[in-house]
Amino acid sequence: AVLADPQVAEGKRFCGKCERPVGRGRDGIPGRGEGFCPNCGTRFSFTPKLSKGDLVGGPYDVVGCLAHGGLGWIYLATDRNVANRWVVLKGLLNSGDLDAMAAAVAEKRFLAEVEHPSIVKIYNFVEHPGFDGRPVGYIVMEYIGGTTLQAILAKQRAETPKGQPKPMMPVEEALGYLLDVMPALSYLH
């Protein structure tokens, strides 16, 4: 599940302040993963902040990056204090982005109050020194293994012979996933 070469695609790199594209390549030269927005001067960084073997908050031993999302990197780690169970550490792409920080704090508070079997559990909130020495917060969450819907669809498409239309998920399968998610959505509503 851990990414061999964790990167944010250039097409998904935007300034956290002015939302203009940043870190884009030109003339066949790849864009930089870190730098300053040419429009507003805000620092950006799309590189993972944690590496395999980093200890975060004391007991959380980083295995590697699982993915990146809208607000940041998601890391797989083991919890040395609780039988080396798998956990997820969710951090920020741009810890200097005040809106992203506010969203992360709101998510932490919200998830701490949620208890439903179909919604990931939050275990802890820890800090780790960031690139500038200031602490960066990480939400420690339950790890849910398995294959993503994106991976399932990518596999189906890869197995489709050239020249054939790319498959969509069968309606019955999509409805099955939807029915699994509905109780959680109802609970949150």
C-alpha positions in Angstrom: 0.0 0.0 0.0 3.0 2.3 0.5 3.9 4.5 -2.5 7.3 3.8 -3.9 7.8 7.4 -5.2 5.3 9.7 -3.4 4.7 12.8 -5.5 1.8 15.3 -6.0 1.0 15.4 -9.8 2.0 18.8 -11.3 -1.6 19.3 -12.4 -2.8 19.2 -8.8 -0.3 21.7 -7.4 -1.9 25.0 -6.5 -0.9 27.9 -4.2 -2.7 27.6 -0.8 -3.3 31.3 -0.7 -4.1 32.6 -4.2 -5.0 29.2 -5.7 -2.9 29.8 -8.8 -0.9 26.9 -10.3 2.6 26.4 -8.8 5.4 23.9 -9.2 4.6 23.2 -12.8 7.2 22.2 -15.4 8.1 24.0 -18.6 9.9 23.1 -21.8 10.3 19.5 -20.7 11.8 20.4 -17.3 9.8 19.1 -14.4 8.4 21.5 -11.9 9.7 22.0 -8.4 8.0 20.3 -5.5 8.9 23.2 -3.2 9.3 27.0 -3.7 7.4 30.2 -3.6 4.3 31.2 -5.6 5.3 33.6 -8.4 2.0 35.4 -8.1 1.7 36.1 -4.3 5.0 34.9 -2.8 3.5 32.3 -0.5 5.7 29.3 0.3 4.6 26.0 -1.1 5.7 22.4 -0.6 4.3 19.2 -2.1 7.0 16.9 -0.8 6.3 14.4 2.0 7.5 15.6 5.4 7.9 12.2 7.0 10.1 9.3 5.9 10.3 5.6 6.7 11.6 5.2 10.3 10.6 8.6 11.5 9.1 8.5 15.0 6.2 10.9 15.3 4.7 11.9 18.7 6.8 9.2 20.4 5.2 5.9 19.5 4.3 6.2 15.8 6.9 4.6 13.5 6.4 5.8 9.9 6.4 3.1 7.3 5.8 5.4 4.3 3.3 7.5 2.3 -0.1 5.9 1.4 -1.5 8.8 -0.6 -2.1 12.5 -0.7 -5.4 14.2 -0.4 -6.8 17.7 -0.6 -5.1 18.8 2.6 -2.1 16.7 2.9 -0.1 13.5 3.0 -1.4 10.3 4.5 1.2 8.1 6.0 1.1 4.5 7.2 2.8 3.9 10.6 2.8 1.4 13.4 1.9 2.2 17.0 4.7 1.0 19.2 2.6 1.5 22.3 -0.3 -0.7 21.2 1.0 -4.0 19.9 2.5 -2.4 16.7 -1.0 -1.9 15.3 -1.3 -0.2 11.9 -2.3 3.5 12.1 -2.6 6.3 9.6 -1.0 9.7 10.2 -2.7 12.5 8.3 -0.7 15.7 7.9 -0.9 18.9 5.8 0.5 19.6 2.4 1.1 23.2 3.3 1.3 23.8 7.0 1.6 27.5 6.3 -1.9 27.6 4.8 -4.1 29.0 7.5 -7.4 27.8 5.9 -6.0 24.2 5.6 -4.8 24.4 9.3 -8.3 25.5 10.3 -9.9 22.6 8.3 -7.6 20.1 9.9 -8.4 21.4 13.4 -12.2 21.2 12.6 -11.7 17.6 11.2 -9.9 16.6 14.3 -12.6 17.9 16.6 -15.4 16.5 14.5 -13.8 13.0 14.2 -13.1 12.8 17.9 -16.8 12.9 18.6 -17.9 10.5 15.8 -18.5 6.8 16.7 -19.9 4.6 13.9 -18.6 1.3 12.7 -18.4 2.6 9.1 -16.5 5.7 9.9 -12.7 5.7 10.6 -11.8 6.2 14.3 -9.4 8.9 15.5 -6.9 7.8 18.1 -4.8 10.7 18.8 -3.4 14.1 17.7 0.4 14.5 17.7 3.0 17.1 16.6 6.3 16.7 14.9 8.9 19.3 13.9 8.2 20.7 10.4 10.6 21.9 7.7 11.1 25.2 9.5 11.3 23.8 13.0 7.8 24.7 14.0 5.5 21.8 15.0 3.2 20.3 12.4 0.1 18.5 13.6 -0.9 14.9 12.6 -4.2 13.2 13.2 -3.6 9.6 14.2 -6.4 7.5 12.7 -7.5 3.9 12.4 -6.0 2.1 9.3 -8.5 0.5 7.1 -6.8 -1.8 4.6 -8.1 -2.9 1.2 -8.3 -1.8 -2.4 -9.5 1.6 -3.3 -12.3 2.1 -5.9 -9.8 4.0 -8.0 -7.5 1.0 -8.0 -10.3 -1.4 -8.9 -11.4 0.8 -11.8 -7.7 1.3 -13.0 -7.3 -2.5 -13.0 -10.4 -3.0 -15.1 -9.3 -0.4 -17.5 -5.8 -1.9 -17.8 -7.2 -5.3 -18.6 -9.4 -3.8 -21.4 -8.0 -4.6 -24.9 -6.8 -1.7 -26.9 -9.5 -0.2 -29.1 -12.3 -1.3 -26.7 -14.3 1.3 -24.8 -13.0 1.8 -21.2 -15.3 0.1 -18.7 -17.3 1.8 -16.1 -18.1 0.2 -12.8 -21.2 -2.1 -13.2 -24.3 -0.5 -11.8 -24.9 -3.5 -9.4 -21.4 -3.1 -8.0 -21.7 0.7 -7.6 -25.0 0.3 -5.9 -23.4 -2.3 -3.5 -20.8 0.3 -2.5 -23.4 3.0 -2.1 -25.5 0.8 0.1 -22.5 0.1 2.3 -21.9 3.9 2.7 -25.5 5.0 3.3 -25.7 4.1 7.0 -22.6 6.2 7.7 -24.0 9.2 5.7 -27.3 8.9 7.5 -25.5 8.9 10.9 -23.5 12.0 9.9 -26.6 13.8 8.7 
